[in-house]
Amino acid sequence: MPVSARHHHELSWPQIRGPVHQVACHFCDTLQETPRLGEGEGAFCTCCGKMLFINQPHSLARATSFSSAALILMGVTHTFPMLTMSAGGEGTRLTLWEASQVLAQENRPLLAVAVIFFTMIAPVILMSGLLYVAEPLRRGHTLPGTVTMMRWFQGVEPWSMMEVFLLGLIVSLLKLRNLADVHYGVGLWALGALVLCMAAALGSVDKLELWDRIEVVHHYRERAAHS
């Protein structure tokens, strides 16, 4: 791909078309003119002072890197045991999948399904969706179904609860140490690193930026098709 297409100067964010471009504050609904931001700068509401959006430095590159790392760590977390316990000559190990199986065997199917969805399905959709959208945008184009994937990404984000699971696991470990010998596994350290990578990936890019960049790419694609 030509360098001019990969690094088009008009792919900067936010886009301002025409003499006036307004944005509504998410907190007080005040309409105000949108400034063009440099990297690292933020725009704040003139009425309530809340942040409207921020132009993160190298936002798409950071989102791509951290989401890729998160997907790799998910594979490690779901494959290797998080901990092994031994008491009275008997030992057991714990993985996310085995934990959900035990809940299902103890007549708690809804809780088992919740564990699978909140700790396995939702995080995978969230990070793979971000990677699917952010990586092509770095190169100035979009893949088929980008808008649909972006909607999935926004819809699933509130339901990804890896950090809640990690916090509950830490609390449980503090209680189990008095009842059995507990040994931490690779999966537990991968889970901790996964939570950090997911937080970094979600915090590295603004959703308004993603939508705006998608709109700009589609605009130039339609203009090129009609020219």
N, C-alpha and C positions, 0 to 999 in steps of 0.2 A: 504494500500500500504506500502511496506517495507520502512524503513527510508532511506536506501541506494538508493532506486529509487527516493524518493522524493527530496533528497538533494545530488544528484550525483555531485562529485567534478569536473567532466568534463563538467557540464552545466554552468560553469563560462563563462564570456564574456569579450572580444571577443575570439572566438576559433582560435587557430593557429595550423594548420595541416601541417606537413612537415617542412623542414628546412627554407623555405621562404614563407611568406604570405603577399601579397601586397594589398594595397588599393589605389584607385585614389581619389585625392582631388576634391571636388565638384566645386571648384572655378578656379583652374589652371590646373587640370587634371594631376598633377604630381603623378607618381607611387612611392610608398615608402613602406618600411617594416612596418608591423603593430605590435606595442608592446602589450603585455598582461597587462591590466590595473587592478589596485585595485579599490575598491569602492570609488567613489568620484573623481577619476582621469580622465583627459581628454587627448586626443591625438591631436596634432596640426601639420599642414603641415610644412615640413621643408623648403618649398620654399616661400609660401605667408603668413604663420603664422595663417591661418584660422583653426578653430576647425574641425577636421574630425569626431570625435564622443566622447562621454563621458559615463563613466560607473557610472550611478547615484546610490547612496546608496539605497538599497531596492526598486529598480525601479518598479518591477512588483507588489509588495505589494502596493506601493503608487498609481500606475496606476489603480489597481483594486479598491482600496478604494475610490479614487476621482471619478472614472467613475460610481461606484455604487451610490455614493451620488448625482452625477449629474443627473442620471436617476430618482431618487426619487424627486429631485427638479423640474425636467421637469414636472412630474405629478402634482405637486403643482402649478407650473406656468401656466399650461394649464387649470387647474380646477378653481382656485380662481381668482377673478378680481384683476387687477393690480392697478386700481384706480377708484374712483367714482367722478362724477362731478355734481354739482347742480347750476343752474342759472335760474332766473325768475320763480321759483317754480317748475321747471322740473329737473329731475335727470337722469343720465345715468351712466353705468358702462362699463369698457373696459377689455376684455380678448383677447388673441391672436386670438382665433377662431372668436369671435365677430368682431374684427377689420378686419379680412379678409372677413367676410360676408358683412360688410358695404362697403368695397371697391368693392365687386362684385355687390352690389345693385346700386352703383354709376357709373356703366358701366366702371369699371376698372378691368376686369377679370384677365389680365396678372399680374397686381400688386398684386391682391389677391392671385394668385397662387404662386407668388414669396415670399410673406410673409409666406405662409404655408410651402413652401419648405425650405427656408433659416432659419426659426425660429422654425420649428416643425419637418419636416422629416429629414433634413440633420443632425441636432444635435443628434437625436435619433439614426440614423445609426452610427454616429461617436462614441458616447459613448458606445452603445451596442456592436459595433464591437471591440472596445478596450477591453471591459470587456470579450468578447467571446474569444479573443486571449490571454490576459494577465493572467487571472485566471488559466486556465489549465497549462500554461507554468510555473507558480509558483510550480506546483506539478510534473513537468517533463514530461508532455504529451500534446497532442493537440486534439482538437475535430474535427469531420468531417467538411470539408469545411473551415478549418482555413486559407489556402492560399487564397481562394476566398474572405473570409471576410477581410483579411488583404489588399487585393487590393481595396475592397470597402472602407475600412477605409482611405486609402491614397487618393483615388479619391474624396471622399466626404469632406475631411478636409478643402480644400480651400473654399468650398461653405457653411460652417457653419458660420453664421454671427450674432450670438446672441449678441456679444459685440457691433456690429454696430447698431442693433435694440435698445439696451439699451441706447446707446449714443444719438440716435435720439429721443428716448422717453424722456430723461432728458431735451434735448433742447426744446421739445414741452411742457413739464411741466412748464418750466420757462416762456413760453409765455401764457399758459392757466391760470396761477395763477392770472393774471390781468383781466381775462374775466369771471371766474367762481370760485366757491369754490371747491377746489380739495382735496380729501382725499385719501391717499395712502393705497392700499390694501395689503393683504398677498402675492398676486402674484408678486407684484413689488419687495418686499424684497426677495422672492424666486428667481426672475430673477437675481437680483444682486449676490446672493450666487451661482446661477447656472453658471454665467459667470466666477466667481472665481474658482469654482470646475473644470470646463472644461479646463481652462488655466492650473491649477495645474496638471490635469490628462495628458494633452498633453505634458507638460513640464517635467514630471517625468520619461519618458522613451524615449529612442532613437529608431527611426524606424529601424535603422541598427541592433540594439540589438534584436528587435523582430524577424526580418528576420533570423538573425543568430541563435537564439535559436530555431526557428521553424526548420531550417535546421538540427541542431544538434539532435533534438528529432526524426525527420524522419530518420536520419542516424542510430541512435541506434535502432529504431524500425525495419528498414530493416535488420540490422545486426542480431538482435535477431530472426527475422523470418527465416533467412537462416542458423542459427546455430542449 
